[in-house]
Amino acid sequence: MTSDTPAPLAGTSLAAALAAGAVVLDGGMSNQLESAGHDLSDELWSARLLAAQPEAVTEAHLAYFEAGADVAITSSYQATFEGFAKRGIGHDEAARLLALSVELARRAARQAHDGGVTRPLWVAASVGPYGAMLADGSEYRGRYGLSVGELERFHRPRLEVLAAAAPDVLALETVPDADEAEAMLRAIRGLGVPAWLSYSVAGDRTRAGQPLDEAFALAAEADDVIAVGVNCCAPEDVEGAVATAARVTGKPVVVYPNSGEAWDAEARAWTGRSSFTTEQVLGWRDAGARLIGGCCRVGPTAITSIAGTLTPA
């Protein structure tokens, strides 16, 4: 964190804010960057711009803050030492880019405050699943053939770098498999930064097929975890998952589904129609959701509607 990075709100952590009421997340980073004309067709996805055009990442974060988001999720979802190495980027430079992802979101928060936004703003460092590094769609299946210990060793190094960059929270997101969740929960121990855990789900199960009550239970006694829930799923799968997460863990629930369109990993394209509506948000809140936003294909306009629904003037 730089010396001029403002605190989100003196004495107020994100956990405290969640205890007080609903907090608005941002929307999809990739669709916001694509709408600005950036090509995200390679395996690094939005993480490519950390090196190529970092200012574009800041602009995307700023658009969401100005739209009403209270929390920016960094562009590090697909940023890993292994993924960068495939592009010839060494360990030290990869570590710099991971840390930069947090600073770019902080920079956007400063610009938003300078532009007249007065509410507290937080930064969540995105930590995607192992399958995101593979860039073959396996993050929507899980079951990589790796042990919990192997997955922990994969995740820990970049978690250490992201935690050292001082985000407000680590976003363990789009997790398809309870085994990987267990590995990630082990990997955050001792880092000194709180986390949320959100699964990608299909119906009442993880993408790997485990019952959600068992998957959420892994985080129930984890003191470092301030919220649990789901993301990168169909809006129709959210409400039941929220109720299960709240019942099993007693923690605030995080939800940020896709637009409802489906991702074709082979064609690398979205298909179908959007089923995301802001009217669904009140049902999610009533079921226990406190940290609410959107994932892929959910843009600033939708975030403005969510913010207006949760915190009407």
Buried (B, 14 or more C-beta within 10 A) or exposed (E): BEEEBEEBBEEEBBBEBBEEEBBBBBBBBBBBBBEEEBEBEEBBBBBBBBBEBBEBBBBBBBBBBBBBBBBBBBBBBBBBBEBBEEEEBEEEEBBBBBBBBBBBBBBBBBBBBEEEBEBBBBBBBBBBBBBBBBBEBBBBBBBBEBEBEEBBBBBBBBBBBBBBBBBBBBBBBBBBBBBBBBBBBBBBEEBEBBBBBBBBBBEEBBBBEBEBBEBBBBBEEBEBBBBBBBBBBBBEBBBBBBBBBBEBBEBBBBBBBBBBBEBEBEEEEBEEEBBBEBEBBEEBBEBBBBBBBBBBBBBBEBBBBBBBBBBEE
